Amino acid sequence: LHGDLSARLERDLPLIGHVQVAAVPDRHEPGTGELDERHLFALLDRLGYGGFVGCEYHPRAGTEAGLSWFEPYRRRPA
């Protein structure tokens, strides 16, 4: 998507079946580019998105280090 991602998500959510993420512009892990993925993930939650969020990026420092961005979103057992 290009432009106002928040407005597009709000408008097009009924048409969206899958969300794919990678940092812009270098396609590294979320949190390393121009987008505020925290805002977009929170918006998806607020809008009630129940689908999957996939990741397709090139980790800057290997796979294990490249997954560390996900830690704040990990669900913990109750």
mmCIF file of the N, C-alpha and C atoms, coordinates in Angstrom:
data_MODEL
# 
_entry.id   MODEL 
# 
loop_
_atom_site.group_PDB 
_atom_site.id 
_atom_site.type_symbol 
_atom_site.label_atom_id 
_atom_site.label_alt_id 
_atom_site.label_comp_id 
_atom_site.label_asym_id 
_atom_site.label_entity_id 
_atom_site.label_seq_id 
_atom_site.pdbx_PDB_ins_code 
_atom_site.Cartn_x 
_atom_site.Cartn_y 
_atom_site.Cartn_z 
_atom_site.occupancy 
_atom_site.B_iso_or_equiv 
_atom_site.pdbx_formal_charge 
_atom_site.auth_seq_id 
_atom_site.auth_comp_id 
_atom_site.auth_asym_id 
_atom_site.auth_atom_id 
_atom_site.pdbx_PDB_model_num 
ATOM 1   N N  . LEU A 1 1  ? 0.839   -1.189  0.000  1.00 0.00 ? 1  LEU A N  1 
ATOM 2   C CA . LEU A 1 1  ? 0.000   0.000   0.000  1.00 0.00 ? 1  LEU A CA 1 
ATOM 3   C C  . LEU A 1 1  ? 0.874   1.239   0.000  1.00 0.00 ? 1  LEU A C  1 
ATOM 4   N N  . HIS A 1 2  ? 0.358   2.268   -0.572 1.00 0.00 ? 2  HIS A N  1 
ATOM 5   C CA . HIS A 1 2  ? 1.062   3.545   -0.593 1.00 0.00 ? 2  HIS A CA 1 
ATOM 6   C C  . HIS A 1 2  ? 0.125   4.605   -0.057 1.00 0.00 ? 2  HIS A C  1 
ATOM 7   N N  . GLY A 1 3  ? 0.698   5.598   0.607  1.00 0.00 ? 3  GLY A N  1 
ATOM 8   C CA . GLY A 1 3  ? -0.131  6.687   1.109  1.00 0.00 ? 3  GLY A CA 1 
ATOM 9   C C  . GLY A 1 3  ? -0.513  6.480   2.558  1.00 0.00 ? 3  GLY A C  1 
ATOM 10  N N  . ASP A 1 4  ? -1.687  6.951   2.909  1.00 0.00 ? 4  ASP A N  1 
ATOM 11  C CA . ASP A 1 4  ? -2.160  6.906   4.293  1.00 0.00 ? 4  ASP A CA 1 
ATOM 12  C C  . ASP A 1 4  ? -2.617  5.491   4.642  1.00 0.00 ? 4  ASP A C  1 
ATOM 13  N N  . LEU A 1 5  ? -1.711  4.704   5.215  1.00 0.00 ? 5  LEU A N  1 
ATOM 14  C CA . LEU A 1 5  ? -2.013  3.306   5.514  1.00 0.00 ? 5  LEU A CA 1 
ATOM 15  C C  . LEU A 1 5  ? -3.146  3.153   6.511  1.00 0.00 ? 5  LEU A C  1 
ATOM 16  N N  . SER A 1 6  ? -3.217  4.036   7.487  1.00 0.00 ? 6  SER A N  1 
ATOM 17  C CA . SER A 1 6  ? -4.285  3.942   8.485  1.00 0.00 ? 6  SER A CA 1 
ATOM 18  C C  . SER A 1 6  ? -5.651  4.107   7.829  1.00 0.00 ? 6  SER A C  1 
ATOM 19  N N  . ALA A 1 7  ? -5.800  5.119   6.998  1.00 0.00 ? 7  ALA A N  1 
ATOM 20  C CA . ALA A 1 7  ? -7.080  5.365   6.329  1.00 0.00 ? 7  ALA A CA 1 
ATOM 21  C C  . ALA A 1 7  ? -7.429  4.207   5.397  1.00 0.00 ? 7  ALA A C  1 
ATOM 22  N N  . ARG A 1 8  ? -6.436  3.672   4.707  1.00 0.00 ? 8  ARG A N  1 
ATOM 23  C CA . ARG A 1 8  ? -6.691  2.550   3.801  1.00 0.00 ? 8  ARG A CA 1 
ATOM 24  C C  . ARG A 1 8  ? -7.104  1.299   4.571  1.00 0.00 ? 8  ARG A C  1 
ATOM 25  N N  . LEU A 1 9  ? -6.456  1.041   5.704  1.00 0.00 ? 9  LEU A N  1 
ATOM 26  C CA . LEU A 1 9  ? -6.854  -0.112  6.511  1.00 0.00 ? 9  LEU A CA 1 
ATOM 27  C C  . LEU A 1 9  ? -8.281  0.043   7.008  1.00 0.00 ? 9  LEU A C  1 
ATOM 28  N N  . GLU A 1 10 ? -8.613  1.221   7.503  1.00 0.00 ? 10 GLU A N  1 
ATOM 29  C CA . GLU A 1 10 ? -9.970  1.452   8.000  1.00 0.00 ? 10 GLU A CA 1 
ATOM 30  C C  . GLU A 1 10 ? -10.994 1.269   6.883  1.00 0.00 ? 10 GLU A C  1 
ATOM 31  N N  . ARG A 1 11 ? -10.687 1.766   5.704  1.00 0.00 ? 11 ARG A N  1 
ATOM 32  C CA . ARG A 1 11 ? -11.621 1.689   4.584  1.00 0.00 ? 11 ARG A CA 1 
ATOM 33  C C  . ARG A 1 11 ? -11.721 0.271   4.008  1.00 0.00 ? 11 ARG A C  1 
ATOM 34  N N  . ASP A 1 12 ? -10.577 -0.395  3.868  1.00 0.00 ? 12 ASP A N  1 
ATOM 35  C CA . ASP A 1 12 ? -10.525 -1.656  3.126  1.00 0.00 ? 12 ASP A CA 1 
ATOM 36  C C  . ASP A 1 12 ? -10.502 -2.907  3.992  1.00 0.00 ? 12 ASP A C  1 
ATOM 37  N N  . LEU A 1 13 ? -10.578 -2.780  5.303  1.00 0.00 ? 13 LEU A N  1 
ATOM 38  C CA . LEU A 1 13 ? -10.458 -3.954  6.168  1.00 0.00 ? 13 LEU A CA 1 
ATOM 39  C C  . LEU A 1 13 ? -11.411 -5.090  5.786  1.00 0.00 ? 13 LEU A C  1 
ATOM 40  N N  . PRO A 1 14 ? -12.651 -4.798  5.397  1.00 0.00 ? 14 PRO A N  1 
ATOM 41  C CA . PRO A 1 14 ? -13.536 -5.911  5.023  1.00 0.00 ? 14 PRO A CA 1 
ATOM 42  C C  . PRO A 1 14 ? -13.017 -6.715  3.820  1.00 0.00 ? 14 PRO A C  1 
ATOM 43  N N  . LEU A 1 15 ? -12.125 -6.152  3.046  1.00 0.00 ? 15 LEU A N  1 
ATOM 44  C CA . LEU A 1 15 ? -11.581 -6.821  1.869  1.00 0.00 ? 15 LEU A CA 1 
ATOM 45  C C  . LEU A 1 15 ? -10.244 -7.509  2.134  1.00 0.00 ? 15 LEU A C  1 
ATOM 46  N N  . ILE A 1 16 ? -9.683  -7.283  3.316  1.00 0.00 ? 16 ILE A N  1 
ATOM 47  C CA . ILE A 1 16 ? -8.334  -7.776  3.620  1.00 0.00 ? 16 ILE A CA 1 
ATOM 48  C C  . ILE A 1 16 ? -8.413  -9.128  4.304  1.00 0.00 ? 16 ILE A C  1 
ATOM 49  N N  . GLY A 1 17 ? -7.750  -10.109 3.721  1.00 0.00 ? 17 GLY A N  1 
ATOM 50  C CA . GLY A 1 17 ? -7.730  -11.447 4.293  1.00 0.00 ? 17 GLY A CA 1 
ATOM 51  C C  . GLY A 1 17 ? -6.398  -11.819 4.891  1.00 0.00 ? 17 GLY A C  1 
ATOM 52  N N  . HIS A 1 18 ? -5.362  -11.034 4.606  1.00 0.00 ? 18 HIS A N  1 
ATOM 53  C CA . HIS A 1 18 ? -4.026  -11.345 5.104  1.00 0.00 ? 18 HIS A CA 1 
ATOM 54  C C  . HIS A 1 18 ? -3.213  -10.061 5.079  1.00 0.00 ? 18 HIS A C  1 
ATOM 55  N N  . VAL A 1 19 ? -2.441  -9.826  6.126  1.00 0.00 ? 19 VAL A N  1 
ATOM 56  C CA . VAL A 1 19 ? -1.563  -8.658  6.200  1.00 0.00 ? 19 VAL A CA 1 
ATOM 57  C C  . VAL A 1 19 ? -0.126  -9.160  6.187  1.00 0.00 ? 19 VAL A C  1 
ATOM 58  N N  . GLN A 1 20 ? 0.684   -8.570  5.334  1.00 0.00 ? 20 GLN A N  1 
ATOM 59  C CA . GLN A 1 20 ? 2.100   -8.943  5.205  1.00 0.00 ? 20 GLN A CA 1 
ATOM 60  C C  . GLN A 1 20 ? 2.931   -7.747  5.637  1.00 0.00 ? 20 GLN A C  1 
ATOM 61  N N  . VAL A 1 21 ? 3.961   -7.951  6.468  1.00 0.00 ? 21 VAL A N  1 
ATOM 62  C CA . VAL A 1 21 ? 4.773   -6.834  6.945  1.00 0.00 ? 21 VAL A CA 1 
ATOM 63  C C  . VAL A 1 21 ? 6.249   -7.032  6.645  1.00 0.00 ? 21 VAL A C  1 
ATOM 64  N N  . ALA A 1 22 ? 6.901   -5.916  6.423  1.00 0.00 ? 22 ALA A N  1 
ATOM 65  C CA . ALA A 1 22 ? 8.355   -5.797  6.295  1.00 0.00 ? 22 ALA A CA 1 
ATOM 66  C C  . ALA A 1 22 ? 8.639   -4.306  6.391  1.00 0.00 ? 22 ALA A C  1 
ATOM 67  N N  . ALA A 1 23 ? 9.794   -3.964  6.916  1.00 0.00 ? 23 ALA A N  1 
ATOM 68  C CA . ALA A 1 23 ? 10.144  -2.551  7.066  1.00 0.00 ? 23 ALA A CA 1 
ATOM 69  C C  . ALA A 1 23 ? 10.341  -1.909  5.691  1.00 0.00 ? 23 ALA A C  1 
ATOM 70  N N  . VAL A 1 24 ? 10.012  -0.646  5.623  1.00 0.00 ? 24 VAL A N  1 
ATOM 71  C CA . VAL A 1 24 ? 10.186  0.150   4.414  1.00 0.00 ? 24 VAL A CA 1 
ATOM 72  C C  . VAL A 1 24 ? 11.388  1.051   4.622  1.00 0.00 ? 24 VAL A C  1 
ATOM 73  N N  . PRO A 1 25 ? 12.305  1.189   3.719  1.00 0.00 ? 25 PRO A N  1 
ATOM 74  C CA . PRO A 1 25 ? 12.314  0.681   2.356  1.00 0.00 ? 25 PRO A CA 1 
ATOM 75  C C  . PRO A 1 25 ? 13.152  -0.587  2.165  1.00 0.00 ? 25 PRO A C  1 
ATOM 76  N N  . ASP A 1 26 ? 13.871  -1.056  3.169  1.00 0.00 ? 26 ASP A N  1 
ATOM 77  C CA . ASP A 1 26 ? 14.861  -2.125  2.961  1.00 0.00 ? 26 ASP A CA 1 
ATOM 78  C C  . ASP A 1 26 ? 14.361  -3.540  3.200  1.00 0.00 ? 26 ASP A C  1 
ATOM 79  N N  . ARG A 1 27 ? 13.095  -3.714  3.558  1.00 0.00 ? 27 ARG A N  1 
ATOM 80  C CA . ARG A 1 27 ? 12.486  -5.024  3.792  1.00 0.00 ? 27 ARG A CA 1 
ATOM 81  C C  . ARG A 1 27 ? 13.192  -5.819  4.899  1.00 0.00 ? 27 ARG A C  1 
ATOM 82  N N  . HIS A 1 28 ? 13.603  -5.100  5.945  1.00 0.00 ? 28 HIS A N  1 
ATOM 83  C CA . HIS A 1 28 ? 14.141  -5.768  7.129  1.00 0.00 ? 28 HIS A CA 1 
ATOM 84  C C  . HIS A 1 28 ? 13.004  -5.947  8.136  1.00 0.00 ? 28 HIS A C  1 
ATOM 85  N N  . GLU A 1 29 ? 13.335  -6.416  9.332  1.00 0.00 ? 29 GLU A N  1 
ATOM 86  C CA . GLU A 1 29 ? 12.314  -6.686  10.333 1.00 0.00 ? 29 GLU A CA 1 
ATOM 87  C C  . GLU A 1 29 ? 11.572  -5.402  10.735 1.00 0.00 ? 29 GLU A C  1 
ATOM 88  N N  . PRO A 1 30 ? 10.310  -5.562  11.183 1.00 0.00 ? 30 PRO A N  1 
ATOM 89  C CA . PRO A 1 30 ? 9.537   -4.410  11.637 1.00 0.00 ? 30 PRO A CA 1 
ATOM 90  C C  . PRO A 1 30 ? 10.294  -3.615  12.707 1.00 0.00 ? 30 PRO A C  1 
ATOM 91  N N  . GLY A 1 31 ? 10.116  -2.313  12.661 1.00 0.00 ? 31 GLY A N  1 
ATOM 92  C CA . GLY A 1 31 ? 10.769  -1.435  13.635 1.00 0.00 ? 31 GLY A CA 1 
ATOM 93  C C  . GLY A 1 31 ? 12.099  -0.887  13.157 1.00 0.00 ? 31 GLY A C  1 
ATOM 94  N N  . THR A 1 32 ? 12.513  -1.234  11.941 1.00 0.00 ? 32 THR A N  1 
ATOM 95  C CA . THR A 1 32 ? 13.816  -0.781  11.445 1.00 0.00 ? 32 THR A CA 1 
ATOM 96  C C  . THR A 1 32 ? 13.693  0.150   10.247 1.00 0.00 ? 32 THR A C  1 
ATOM 97  N N  . GLY A 1 33 ? 12.477  0.544   9.921  1.00 0.00 ? 33 GLY A N  1 
ATOM 98  C CA . GLY A 1 33 ? 12.284  1.385   8.745  1.00 0.00 ? 33 GLY A CA 1 
ATOM 99  C C  . GLY A 1 33 ? 11.479  2.622   9.034  1.00 0.00 ? 33 GLY A C  1 
ATOM 100 N N  . GLU A 1 34 ? 10.816  3.123   8.013  1.00 0.00 ? 34 GLU A N  1 
ATOM 101 C CA . GLU A 1 34 ? 10.092  4.380   8.076  1.00 0.00 ? 34 GLU A CA 1 
ATOM 102 C C  . GLU A 1 34 ? 8.705   4.265   8.698  1.00 0.00 ? 34 GLU A C  1 
ATOM 103 N N  . LEU A 1 35 ? 8.114   3.072   8.701  1.00 0.00 ? 35 LEU A N  1 
ATOM 104 C CA . LEU A 1 35 ? 6.751   2.902   9.219  1.00 0.00 ? 35 LEU A CA 1 
ATOM 105 C C  . LEU A 1 35 ? 6.736   2.719   10.729 1.00 0.00 ? 35 LEU A C  1 
ATOM 106 N N  . ASP A 1 36 ? 5.653   3.151   11.337 1.00 0.00 ? 36 ASP A N  1 
ATOM 107 C CA . ASP A 1 36 ? 5.435   2.899   12.757 1.00 0.00 ? 36 ASP A CA 1 
ATOM 108 C C  . ASP A 1 36 ? 4.538   1.668   12.860 1.00 0.00 ? 36 ASP A C  1 
ATOM 109 N N  . GLU A 1 37 ? 5.156   0.494   12.820 1.00 0.00 ? 37 GLU A N  1 
ATOM 110 C CA . GLU A 1 37 ? 4.392   -0.747  12.849 1.00 0.00 ? 37 GLU A CA 1 
ATOM 111 C C  . GLU A 1 37 ? 3.601   -0.896  14.136 1.00 0.00 ? 37 GLU A C  1 
ATOM 112 N N  . ARG A 1 38 ? 4.095   -0.371  15.248 1.00 0.00 ? 38 ARG A N  1 
ATOM 113 C CA . ARG A 1 38 ? 3.342   -0.443  16.509 1.00 0.00 ? 38 ARG A CA 1 
ATOM 114 C C  . ARG A 1 38 ? 1.969   0.199   16.341 1.00 0.00 ? 38 ARG A C  1 
ATOM 115 N N  . HIS A 1 39 ? 1.937   1.340   15.679 1.00 0.00 ? 39 HIS A N  1 
ATOM 116 C CA . HIS A 1 39 ? 0.668   2.020   15.409 1.00 0.00 ? 39 HIS A CA 1 
ATOM 117 C C  . HIS A 1 39 ? -0.224  1.153   14.528 1.00 0.00 ? 39 HIS A C  1 
ATOM 118 N N  . LEU A 1 40 ? 0.339   0.595   13.474 1.00 0.00 ? 40 LEU A N  1 
ATOM 119 C CA . LEU A 1 40 ? -0.461  -0.212  12.555 1.00 0.00 ? 40 LEU A CA 1 
ATOM 120 C C  . LEU A 1 40 ? -0.980  -1.480  13.213 1.00 0.00 ? 40 LEU A C  1 
ATOM 121 N N  . PHE A 1 41 ? -0.161  -2.135  14.049 1.00 0.00 ? 41 PHE A N  1 
ATOM 122 C CA . PHE A 1 41 ? -0.627  -3.333  14.758 1.00 0.00 ? 41 PHE A CA 1 
ATOM 123 C C  . PHE A 1 41 ? -1.739  -2.962  15.743 1.00 0.00 ? 41 PHE A C  1 
ATOM 124 N N  . ALA A 1 42 ? -1.585  -1.838  16.433 1.00 0.00 ? 42 ALA A N  1 
ATOM 125 C CA . ALA A 1 42 ? -2.626  -1.389  17.365 1.00 0.00 ? 42 ALA A CA 1 
ATOM 126 C C  . ALA A 1 42 ? -3.909  -1.051  16.599 1.00 0.00 ? 42 ALA A C  1 
ATOM 127 N N  . LEU A 1 43 ? -3.770  -0.458  15.431 1.00 0.00 ? 43 LEU A N  1 
ATOM 128 C CA . LEU A 1 43 ? -4.938  -0.138  14.613 1.00 0.00 ? 43 LEU A CA 1 
ATOM 129 C C  . LEU A 1 43 ? -5.645  -1.418  14.165 1.00 0.00 ? 43 LEU A C  1 
ATOM 130 N N  . LEU A 1 44 ? -4.893  -2.419  13.749 1.00 0.00 ? 44 LEU A N  1 
ATOM 131 C CA . LEU A 1 44 ? -5.503  -3.698  13.373 1.00 0.00 ? 44 LEU A CA 1 
ATOM 132 C C  . LEU A 1 44 ? -6.293  -4.275  14.546 1.00 0.00 ? 44 LEU A C  1 
ATOM 133 N N  . ASP A 1 45 ? -5.735  -4.194  15.753 1.00 0.00 ? 45 ASP A N  1 
ATOM 134 C CA . ASP A 1 45 ? -6.457  -4.666  16.945 1.00 0.00 ? 45 ASP A CA 1 
ATOM 135 C C  . ASP A 1 45 ? -7.731  -3.859  17.162 1.00 0.00 ? 45 ASP A C  1 
ATOM 136 N N  . ARG A 1 46 ? -7.612  -2.534  17.089 1.00 0.00 ? 46 ARG A N  1 
ATOM 137 C CA . ARG A 1 46 ? -8.770  -1.659  17.326 1.00 0.00 ? 46 ARG A CA 1 
ATOM 138 C C  . ARG A 1 46 ? -9.872  -1.902  16.307 1.00 0.00 ? 46 ARG A C  1 
ATOM 139 N N  . LEU A 1 47 ? -9.489  -2.193  15.076 1.00 0.00 ? 47 LEU A N  1 
ATOM 140 C CA . LEU A 1 47 ? -10.467 -2.437  14.020 1.00 0.00 ? 47 LEU A CA 1 
ATOM 141 C C  . LEU A 1 47 ? -11.056 -3.842  14.074 1.00 0.00 ? 47 LEU A C  1 
ATOM 142 N N  . GLY A 1 48 ? -10.507 -4.682  14.952 1.00 0.00 ? 48 GLY A N  1 
ATOM 143 C CA . GLY A 1 48 ? -11.025 -6.033  15.096 1.00 0.00 ? 48 GLY A CA 1 
ATOM 144 C C  . GLY A 1 48 ? -10.529 -7.015  14.055 1.00 0.00 ? 48 GLY A C  1 
ATOM 145 N N  . TYR A 1 49 ? -9.382  -6.741  13.458 1.00 0.00 ? 49 TYR A N  1 
ATOM 146 C CA . TYR A 1 49 ? -8.826  -7.657  12.454 1.00 0.00 ? 49 TYR A CA 1 
ATOM 147 C C  . TYR A 1 49 ? -8.519  -8.991  13.122 1.00 0.00 ? 49 TYR A C  1 
ATOM 148 N N  . GLY A 1 50 ? -9.066  -10.062 12.572 1.00 0.00 ? 50 GLY A N  1 
ATOM 149 C CA . GLY A 1 50 ? -8.872  -11.385 13.157 1.00 0.00 ? 50 GLY A CA 1 
ATOM 150 C C  . GLY A 1 50 ? -8.047  -12.315 12.310 1.00 0.00 ? 50 GLY A C  1 
ATOM 151 N N  . GLY A 1 51 ? -7.489  -11.800 11.236 1.00 0.00 ? 51 GLY A N  1 
ATOM 152 C CA . GLY A 1 51 ? -6.702  -12.629 10.328 1.00 0.00 ? 51 GLY A CA 1 
ATOM 153 C C  . GLY A 1 51 ? -5.252  -12.755 10.762 1.00 0.00 ? 51 GLY A C  1 
ATOM 154 N N  . PHE A 1 52 ? -4.490  -13.335 9.888  1.00 0.00 ? 52 PHE A N  1 
ATOM 155 C CA . PHE A 1 52 ? -3.071  -13.539 10.150 1.00 0.00 ? 52 PHE A CA 1 
ATOM 156 C C  . PHE A 1 52 ? -2.259  -12.331 9.718  1.00 0.00 ? 52 PHE A C  1 
ATOM 157 N N  . VAL A 1 53 ? -1.128  -12.143 10.393 1.00 0.00 ? 53 VAL A N  1 
ATOM 158 C CA . VAL A 1 53 ? -0.134  -11.155 9.983  1.00 0.00 ? 53 VAL A CA 1 
ATOM 159 C C  . VAL A 1 53 ? 1.122   -11.947 9.665  1.00 0.00 ? 53 VAL A C  1 
ATOM 160 N N  . GLY A 1 54 ? 1.504   -11.912 8.414  1.00 0.00 ? 54 GLY A N  1 
ATOM 161 C CA . GLY A 1 54 ? 2.698   -12.628 7.981  1.00 0.00 ? 54 GLY A CA 1 
ATOM 162 C C  . GLY A 1 54 ? 3.880   -11.688 7.880  1.00 0.00 ? 54 GLY A C  1 
ATOM 163 N N  . CYS A 1 55 ? 5.050   -12.262 7.954  1.00 0.00 ? 55 CYS A N  1 
ATOM 164 C CA . CYS A 1 55 ? 6.280   -11.472 7.854  1.00 0.00 ? 55 CYS A CA 1 
ATOM 165 C C  . CYS A 1 55 ? 7.101   -11.994 6.682  1.00 0.00 ? 55 CYS A C  1 
ATOM 166 N N  . GLU A 1 56 ? 7.549   -11.089 5.866  1.00 0.00 ? 56 GLU A N  1 
ATOM 167 C CA . GLU A 1 56 ? 8.406   -11.446 4.744  1.00 0.00 ? 56 GLU A CA 1 
ATOM 168 C C  . GLU A 1 56 ? 9.498   -10.393 4.675  1.00 0.00 ? 56 GLU A C  1 
ATOM 169 N N  . TYR A 1 57 ? 10.575  -10.648 5.402  1.00 0.00 ? 57 TYR A N  1 
ATOM 170 C CA . TYR A 1 57 ? 11.649  -9.671  5.467  1.00 0.00 ? 57 TYR A CA 1 
ATOM 171 C C  . TYR A 1 57 ? 12.992  -10.374 5.534  1.00 0.00 ? 57 TYR A C  1 
ATOM 172 N N  . HIS A 1 58 ? 14.034  -9.598  5.341  1.00 0.00 ? 58 HIS A N  1 
ATOM 173 C CA . HIS A 1 58 ? 15.406  -10.087 5.397  1.00 0.00 ? 58 HIS A CA 1 
ATOM 174 C C  . HIS A 1 58 ? 16.021  -9.607  6.709  1.00 0.00 ? 58 HIS A C  1 
ATOM 175 N N  . PRO A 1 59 ? 16.194  -10.486 7.706  1.00 0.00 ? 59 PRO A N  1 
ATOM 176 C CA . PRO A 1 59 ? 16.749  -10.048 8.990  1.00 0.00 ? 59 PRO A CA 1 
ATOM 177 C C  . PRO A 1 59 ? 18.134  -9.425  8.814  1.00 0.00 ? 59 PRO A C  1 
ATOM 178 N N  . ARG A 1 60 ? 18.346  -8.334  9.511  1.00 0.00 ? 60 ARG A N  1 
ATOM 179 C CA . ARG A 1 60 ? 19.641  -7.655  9.422  1.00 0.00 ? 60 ARG A CA 1 
ATOM 180 C C  . ARG A 1 60 ? 20.773  -8.477  10.039 1.00 0.00 ? 60 ARG A C  1 
ATOM 181 N N  . ALA A 1 61 ? 20.475  -9.199  11.122 1.00 0.00 ? 61 ALA A N  1 
ATOM 182 C CA . ALA A 1 61 ? 21.547  -9.892  11.858 1.00 0.00 ? 61 ALA A CA 1 
ATOM 183 C C  . ALA A 1 61 ? 21.219  -11.367 12.085 1.00 0.00 ? 61 ALA A C  1 
ATOM 184 N N  . GLY A 1 62 ? 20.565  -12.005 11.140 1.00 0.00 ? 62 GLY A N  1 
ATOM 185 C CA . GLY A 1 62 ? 20.244  -13.414 11.282 1.00 0.00 ? 62 GLY A CA 1 
ATOM 186 C C  . GLY A 1 62 ? 18.829  -13.633 11.797 1.00 0.00 ? 62 GLY A C  1 
ATOM 187 N N  . THR A 1 63 ? 18.368  -14.860 11.665 1.00 0.00 ? 63 THR A N  1 
ATOM 188 C CA . THR A 1 63 ? 16.979  -15.189 11.979 1.00 0.00 ? 63 THR A CA 1 
ATOM 189 C C  . THR A 1 63 ? 16.626  -14.955 13.441 1.00 0.00 ? 63 THR A C  1 
ATOM 190 N N  . GLU A 1 64 ? 17.405  -15.497 14.374 1.00 0.00 ? 64 GLU A N  1 
ATOM 191 C CA . GLU A 1 64 ? 17.055  -15.368 15.790 1.00 0.00 ? 64 GLU A CA 1 
ATOM 192 C C  . GLU A 1 64 ? 16.991  -13.908 16.223 1.00 0.00 ? 64 GLU A C  1 
ATOM 193 N N  . ALA A 1 65 ? 17.992  -13.132 15.892 1.00 0.00 ? 65 ALA A N  1 
ATOM 194 C CA . ALA A 1 65 ? 17.983  -11.705 16.230 1.00 0.00 ? 65 ALA A CA 1 
ATOM 195 C C  . ALA A 1 65 ? 16.857  -10.986 15.492 1.00 0.00 ? 65 ALA A C  1 
ATOM 196 N N  . GLY A 1 66 ? 16.563  -11.432 14.290 1.00 0.00 ? 66 GLY A N  1 
ATOM 197 C CA . GLY A 1 66 ? 15.537  -10.798 13.485 1.00 0.00 ? 66 GLY A CA 1 
ATOM 198 C C  . GLY A 1 66 ? 14.123  -11.036 13.975 1.00 0.00 ? 66 GLY A C  1 
ATOM 199 N N  . LEU A 1 67 ? 13.949  -11.969 14.915 1.00 0.00 ? 67 LEU A N  1 
ATOM 200 C CA . LEU A 1 67 ? 12.633  -12.221 15.491 1.00 0.00 ? 67 LEU A CA 1 
ATOM 201 C C  . LEU A 1 67 ? 12.394  -11.467 16.799 1.00 0.00 ? 67 LEU A C  1 
ATOM 202 N N  . SER A 1 68 ? 13.405  -10.791 17.306 1.00 0.00 ? 68 SER A N  1 
ATOM 203 C CA . SER A 1 68 ? 13.283  -10.115 18.602 1.00 0.00 ? 68 SER A CA 1 
ATOM 204 C C  . SER A 1 68 ? 12.239  -8.993  18.588 1.00 0.00 ? 68 SER A C  1 
ATOM 205 N N  . TRP A 1 69 ? 11.928  -8.414  17.443 1.00 0.00 ? 69 TRP A N  1 
ATOM 206 C CA . TRP A 1 69 ? 10.934  -7.342  17.359 1.00 0.00 ? 69 TRP A CA 1 
ATOM 207 C C  . TRP A 1 69 ? 9.578   -7.823  17.851 1.00 0.00 ? 69 TRP A C  1 
ATOM 208 N N  . PHE A 1 70 ? 9.315   -9.134  17.775 1.00 0.00 ? 70 PHE A N  1 
ATOM 209 C CA . PHE A 1 70 ? 8.011   -9.690  18.093 1.00 0.00 ? 70 PHE A CA 1 
ATOM 210 C C  . PHE A 1 70 ? 7.755   -9.825  19.600 1.00 0.00 ? 70 PHE A C  1 
ATOM 211 N N  . GLU A 1 71 ? 8.780   -9.767  20.404 1.00 0.00 ? 71 GLU A N  1 
ATOM 212 C CA . GLU A 1 71 ? 8.660   -10.025 21.852 1.00 0.00 ? 71 GLU A CA 1 
ATOM 213 C C  . GLU A 1 71 ? 7.539   -9.226  22.531 1.00 0.00 ? 71 GLU A C  1 
ATOM 214 N N  . PRO A 1 72 ? 7.367   -7.924  22.266 1.00 0.00 ? 72 PRO A N  1 
ATOM 215 C CA . PRO A 1 72 ? 6.276   -7.189  22.929 1.00 0.00 ? 72 PRO A CA 1 
ATOM 216 C C  . PRO A 1 72 ? 4.876   -7.670  22.554 1.00 0.00 ? 72 PRO A C  1 
ATOM 217 N N  . TYR A 1 73 ? 4.752   -8.405  21.473 1.00 0.00 ? 73 TYR A N  1 
ATOM 218 C CA . TYR A 1 73 ? 3.444   -8.869  20.998 1.00 0.00 ? 73 TYR A CA 1 
ATOM 219 C C  . TYR A 1 73 ? 3.146   -10.313 21.384 1.00 0.00 ? 73 TYR A C  1 
ATOM 220 N N  . ARG A 1 74 ? 4.128   -10.983 21.955 1.00 0.00 ? 74 ARG A N  1 
ATOM 221 C CA . ARG A 1 74 ? 3.966   -12.395 22.300 1.00 0.00 ? 74 ARG A CA 1 
ATOM 222 C C  . ARG A 1 74 ? 2.928   -12.538 23.415 1.00 0.00 ? 74 ARG A C  1 
ATOM 223 N N  . ARG A 1 75 ? 2.017   -13.472 23.221 1.00 0.00 ? 75 ARG A N  1 
ATOM 224 C CA . ARG A 1 75 ? 1.015   -13.737 24.268 1.00 0.00 ? 75 ARG A CA 1 
ATOM 225 C C  . ARG A 1 75 ? 1.609   -14.702 25.275 1.00 0.00 ? 75 ARG A C  1 
ATOM 226 N N  . ARG A 1 76 ? 1.416   -14.379 26.517 1.00 0.00 ? 76 ARG A N  1 
ATOM 227 C CA . ARG A 1 76 ? 1.921   -15.204 27.621 1.00 0.00 ? 76 ARG A CA 1 
ATOM 228 C C  . ARG A 1 76 ? 0.801   -16.068 28.160 1.00 0.00 ? 76 ARG A C  1 
ATOM 229 N N  . PRO A 1 77 ? 1.120   -17.284 28.568 1.00 0.00 ? 77 PRO A N  1 
ATOM 230 C CA . PRO A 1 77 ? 0.080   -18.114 29.223 1.00 0.00 ? 77 PRO A CA 1 
ATOM 231 C C  . PRO A 1 77 ? -0.426  -17.431 30.484 1.00 0.00 ? 77 PRO A C  1 
ATOM 232 N N  . ALA A 1 78 ? -1.706  -17.574 30.760 1.00 0.00 ? 78 ALA A N  1 
ATOM 233 C CA . ALA A 1 78 ? -2.310  -16.936 31.941 1.00 0.00 ? 78 ALA A CA 1 
ATOM 234 C C  . ALA A 1 78 ? -1.864  -17.613 33.227 1.00 0.00 ? 78 ALA A C  1 
# 
